[in-house]
Amino acid sequence: MSPLIALCSNQQTLSGYGALHQLPTLLGHTAGDVLLFASPSFLASAHWATLAPHIAATLVDIVTVTHEASPQQLNDWVTTWRGRCRTVVAIGGGSTLDAGKAFSTLACHPLPAERYLEKIGDTALTAERLTFLAIPTTAGTGSEVTQNAVVTDTAVLKTKASLRHPNLVPDYAILDPALLRGTPAAVLANCGIDAFTHLFEAYLSRQANPLTRALSLTGLRLFVEAWPFLADSDTRGEAAREKMLNASWLGGLCLASAGLGVIHGIAGELGALKPWHHGKVCGQLLLPFFDRLAENENEAQQSLLHELNHQLFPLAQQQFPAQHLKLWITDNACSPFWQTTERLTPAQVTAIAERATNKYSLVDYSAADRAGLITRAWPEGHH
């Protein structure tokens, strides 16, 4: 029997070049009093210069987001803005969207942020939150359609955890690929491989069912069509970035419904320790994970991999689908996301591996297995 899956999506998702210009119209359907969460790069862009006059009348203030929000930062924002805004708009990468999303719910809850966090909290979120609109400027996290907001504290609590509730899915998402123009190739690759990992882990999840696998497969097809041309400046690049943005949205929908696997189980714990780019971390773990998939003889997993490879590359008769995927991704990347000078100590590798979970992987991986993935992703980390 297939698992029972609940799909929670936006009330409206507007997708396509120029979609950002629909924001003033959407805000006309909300309660107004808008607090904007935005990345510095967006606020410095021509997009903001064009948009700002059209929303100035309803704008209460702007919160600039430079990194993943901590519980204390969220608590400070709530203290400052509770009761002073009725609508939240977030424009930026995943950190910006998650910060706005977290604020939109915490502003309607009485306790500090840490009380509601998974792993360490003791209180469940309710459905209450402010109206929330999400506009990604990167194509990777899918935060504009997920049911969670990531909160990170590397200083005090040493945790990376989520606020989670089905009502955390934003009311509206605007996917405008024009916002990705000029993004450095390294950022496009790091975010794109995050989108792939969401789709791939959701496809292989033991919680997946035919509906979520169909959505994952659609997103993975878009990824394959986009990946080789992601950083191109011509019309082919424009089309590729639009496809990746939609693949990212599908990845967010699939991860929220079917769950993720061991790569994200490790990445979450590593993120509590190191302020490394989440997508890059996932990408570096993905390559040794492909090797593990090739070695593993789990019948259900191998069947899914062969079917995936056939769907994505119908002309490639590959006996080893995991290795074929690995080579295709590395050969067609616009930037070598797997290269790093970062290192982990043996104690850090052990701590991350022991605290990590396998999430919804089809196969169980021991702490030693997880440590092996980590040390293969960061080869000198075990020296």
C-alpha positions in Angstrom: 0.0 0.0 0.0 1.2 3.5 -0.8 1.7 5.9 2.1 -1.0 8.5 2.7 0.4 11.8 1.6 -0.9 15.3 2.3 0.1 17.9 -0.3 0.1 21.5 1.0 0.8 24.2 -1.6 0.4 27.9 -2.0 -3.0 29.5 -2.5 -1.5 31.0 -5.6 1.9 30.6 -7.3 2.7 33.0 -10.1 5.5 31.8 -12.3 7.2 33.4 -15.3 9.3 36.4 -16.4 7.9 39.6 -15.0 5.8 37.9 -12.3 7.4 40.2 -9.7 5.4 43.1 -11.1 2.2 41.3 -9.8 3.2 41.9 -6.2 1.4 45.2 -5.8 -1.8 43.6 -7.1 -1.5 40.7 -4.7 -0.9 43.1 -1.8 -4.1 44.7 -2.8 -5.9 41.5 -1.7 -4.1 41.4 1.8 -4.7 43.3 5.0 -1.8 45.7 4.2 0.8 47.0 6.7 3.6 45.2 5.0 6.9 44.3 6.7 9.5 43.3 4.0 12.3 40.8 4.7 14.9 41.2 1.9 18.4 40.2 1.0 21.0 43.0 0.6 21.6 42.0 -3.1 17.9 42.4 -3.9 17.7 45.8 -2.2 20.7 46.9 -4.2 19.1 45.7 -7.5 17.2 47.5 -10.3 14.3 45.2 -9.5 13.8 46.9 -6.2 14.3 50.3 -7.6 11.4 49.6 -10.0 9.2 47.9 -7.4 9.7 50.1 -4.4 7.5 53.1 -5.5 4.5 50.7 -6.1 4.5 49.3 -2.6 5.8 52.2 -0.6 2.4 53.3 0.6 1.7 50.0 2.3 5.3 49.3 3.5 5.9 49.6 7.3 9.6 48.9 7.2 12.4 46.7 5.7 14.3 44.0 7.6 17.6 43.1 5.9 18.6 39.4 6.2 22.2 38.4 5.7 22.3 34.8 7.1 20.1 32.1 8.5 18.1 33.6 11.4 18.9 32.6 15.0 16.3 32.2 17.8 17.5 35.4 19.5 17.3 37.4 16.2 13.8 36.1 15.7 12.8 37.0 19.2 14.2 40.5 18.7 12.2 41.0 15.5 9.0 39.8 17.2 9.6 42.2 20.1 10.0 45.1 17.6 7.3 44.4 15.1 4.5 42.4 16.9 1.2 44.1 16.3 2.8 46.7 13.9 2.3 44.7 10.7 -0.3 42.4 9.2 1.4 41.1 6.1 4.9 39.8 5.6 6.8 39.7 2.3 10.1 37.9 1.9 12.3 38.5 -1.2 15.7 36.7 -1.3 17.3 33.3 -1.0 16.3 30.5 1.3 17.6 32.2 4.5 15.6 35.3 3.8 12.4 33.4 3.0 12.8 31.3 6.1 13.4 34.3 8.3 10.2 36.0 7.0 8.3 32.8 7.3 9.4 32.2 10.9 8.6 35.8 11.9 5.1 35.5 10.3 4.2 32.7 12.7 6.1 33.7 15.8 4.5 37.1 15.7 1.2 35.3 16.5 2.7 33.1 19.2 3.4 34.1 22.8 6.6 32.1 23.6 10.2 32.6 22.5 11.3 30.9 19.2 13.3 28.2 20.8 10.2 26.8 22.6 8.6 25.9 19.2 11.7 24.5 17.5 12.0 20.8 16.5 14.6 18.9 18.4 14.8 21.3 21.4 11.3 22.9 21.8 8.5 21.7 24.0 5.5 23.5 22.4 3.7 22.9 19.1 2.9 25.7 16.7 -0.7 26.5 16.0 -2.1 27.5 12.6 -1.9 31.2 13.5 0.3 33.4 11.4 0.3 36.7 9.4 -0.3 36.7 5.7 2.9 35.7 4.0 4.2 36.1 0.4 7.5 34.5 -0.7 9.6 35.5 -3.7 12.8 33.5 -4.2 15.8 35.1 -5.8 17.7 31.8 -5.9 16.6 28.4 -7.3 17.3 25.7 -4.7 15.6 25.7 -1.3 12.0 25.6 -2.4 11.2 27.5 0.8 8.4 29.4 -1.0 6.3 26.2 -0.8 7.6 24.2 2.2 6.0 23.7 5.6 9.0 24.6 7.6 11.4 27.5 8.4 15.0 26.7 9.2 16.5 28.4 12.3 20.2 28.1 13.0 22.2 28.9 16.1 25.9 28.0 15.8 26.9 30.0 18.9 24.7 29.2 21.9 22.3 26.3 21.2 24.5 24.7 18.6 21.5 23.5 16.6 19.9 23.8 13.2 16.2 23.0 13.5 12.9 23.9 12.0 9.7 25.6 12.9 7.1 23.3 11.3 3.4 23.4 10.6 1.3 22.9 7.4 0.1 26.5 7.7 3.7 27.7 7.3 3.4 27.2 3.6 3.2 30.8 2.2 -0.1 32.1 1.0 1.5 33.3 -2.3 4.7 32.5 -4.1 6.1 34.5 -7.0 8.6 32.8 -9.2 10.3 35.3 -11.5 13.4 34.0 -13.2 14.5 37.5 -14.0 15.6 37.8 -10.4 18.3 35.1 -11.1 20.0 37.1 -13.9 23.6 38.0 -13.1 23.8 35.4 -10.3 27.4 34.0 -10.1 27.8 30.5 -11.5 28.9 29.1 -8.2 25.7 30.3 -6.5 23.6 28.9 -9.3 25.4 25.5 -9.0 25.2 25.4 -5.2 21.5 26.2 -5.2 20.7 24.0 -8.2 22.3 20.9 -6.7 20.2 21.6 -3.5 17.1 21.5 -5.7 18.3 18.2 -7.2 18.9 16.7 -3.8 15.4 17.6 -2.6 13.9 16.0 -5.6 16.2 13.0 -5.6 15.8 12.2 -1.9 12.0 12.7 -2.0 11.9 10.3 -5.1 13.8 7.7 -3.1 12.0 8.3 0.2 10.2 5.4 1.9 7.4 7.9 2.5 6.9 8.6 -1.3 3.9 7.4 -3.2 3.0 7.5 -6.9 1.8 11.1 -6.7 4.9 12.5 -5.0 7.2 10.4 -7.3 5.5 11.8 -10.3 6.1 15.4 -9.0 9.7 14.5 -8.2 10.2 13.1 -11.6 8.8 16.2 -13.3 11.2 18.3 -11.2 14.1 16.1 -12.0 13.4 16.4 -15.8 13.4 20.2 -15.5 16.7 20.0 -13.6 18.3 17.8 -16.4 17.0 20.3 -19.0 18.3 23.3 -17.1 21.6 22.1 -15.5 24.0 22.3 -18.5 22.9 25.9 -19.4 22.2 27.4 -16.0 24.9 30.1 -16.2 24.5 30.9 -19.9 23.7 34.6 -20.6 21.7 33.9 -23.8 18.1 32.8 -24.3 19.0 29.2 -23.5 20.3 30.4 -20.1 17.1 32.4 -19.5 15.0 29.3 -20.2 17.3 27.1 -18.0 16.9 29.4 -15.0 13.1 29.4 -15.4 13.1 25.6 -15.4 15.4 25.4 -12.4 13.2 27.8 -10.5 10.2 25.6 -11.2 12.2 22.5 -10.3 13.1 24.1 -7.0 9.4 24.8 -6.3 8.6 21.2 -7.0 11.4 20.1 -4.8 10.0 22.1 -1.9 6.6 20.6 -2.5 8.0 17.0 -2.6 10.2 17.3 0.4 7.4 18.8 2.5 5.2 15.8 1.5 7.5 12.8 1.1 10.4 13.8 3.3 14.2 13.7 2.7 17.0 11.2 3.3 20.4 10.7 4.8 22.1 13.6 2.9 19.8 16.1 4.6 20.0 14.2 7.9 23.8 14.9 7.9 23.6 18.4 6.4 21.3 19.6 9.1 23.7 18.6 11.9 26.7 19.9 10.0 24.9 23.2 9.6 24.6 23.5 13.4 28.4 23.4 13.5 29.6 25.2 10.4 28.2 28.2 8.6 28.7 26.6 5.2 26.4 27.0 2.2 23.7 24.4 2.7 23.4 23.6 -1.0 27.1 23.1 -1.4 27.2 20.8 1.6 24.4 18.7 0.1 26.2 18.6 -3.2 29.5 17.5 -1.6 27.6 14.7 0.2 25.7 13.7 -2.9 28.7 12.5 -4.9 29.9 9.9 -2.3 26.2 9.0 -1.8 25.9 8.1 -5.5 28.9 5.7 -4.9 27.0 4.1 -1.9 23.9 3.8 -4.1 25.9 1.9 -6.7 27.2 -0.5 -4.0 23.9 -1.1 -2.3 21.8 -4.0 -3.6 18.5 -3.0 -2.1 16.0 -4.2 -4.7 13.5 -1.5 -4.4 16.1 1.2 -4.4 17.9 -0.2 -7.5 14.5 -0.5 -9.3 13.7 3.1 -8.6 17.2 4.2 -9.8 16.9 2.3 -13.1 13.4 3.7 -13.7 14.7 7.2 -13.0 17.7 6.9 -15.3 15.4 5.5 -18.1 13.0 8.4 -17.6 15.7 11.1 -17.6 18.0 9.6 -20.2 15.9 7.3 -22.4 18.7 6.8 -24.9 21.4 5.9 -22.4 21.3 2.2 -21.6 23.3 2.4 -18.4 23.9 -0.7 -16.2 24.9 1.5 -13.2 22.4 4.3 -13.0 23.8 6.0 -9.9 27.2 6.3 -11.4 25.7 7.6 -14.7 23.9 10.3 -12.8 27.0 11.3 -10.9 29.1 11.6 -14.0 26.4 13.5 -15.9 26.0 16.0 -13.1 29.7 16.7 -12.7 30.3 16.8 -16.4 27.6 19.4 -17.0 28.0 21.6 -13.9 28.5 25.3 -14.5 30.7 25.4 -11.4 32.6 22.7 -9.5 30.4 22.6 -6.4 32.3 19.6 -5.0 35.6 21.4 -4.6 36.4 22.7 -1.1 39.2 23.8 1.2 37.0 23.3 4.3 38.0 20.7 6.8 36.5 18.8 9.8 38.3 17.3 12.7 37.9 13.6 13.6 35.8 14.7 16.6 33.5 16.8 14.5 33.0 14.0 12.0 32.1 11.6 14.8 29.7 14.1 16.5 27.9 14.9 13.2 27.6 11.3 12.2 26.2 10.3 15.6 23.7 13.1 15.8 22.5 12.8 12.2 19.5 10.7 11.2 18.7 8.8 8.0 15.3 10.7 7.8 13.2 8.8 5.3 15.9 6.9 3.4 14.9 3.5 2.0 18.1 2.0 3.4 19.3 2.4 7.0 22.8 3.8 7.3 24.7 3.4 10.5 26.7 6.1 12.3 29.8 4.6 10.7 28.2 4.7 7.3 27.3 8.4 7.8 30.9 9.1 9.0 32.1 7.5 5.8 30.0 9.8 3.6 31.3 12.8 5.5 35.0 11.9 5.2 34.6 11.1 1.5 32.9 14.5 1.0 35.7 16.3 2.9 38.7 13.9 2.1 41.2 15.4 4.6 38.6 15.8 7.4 39.7 12.5 9.0 43.5 13.2 8.9 
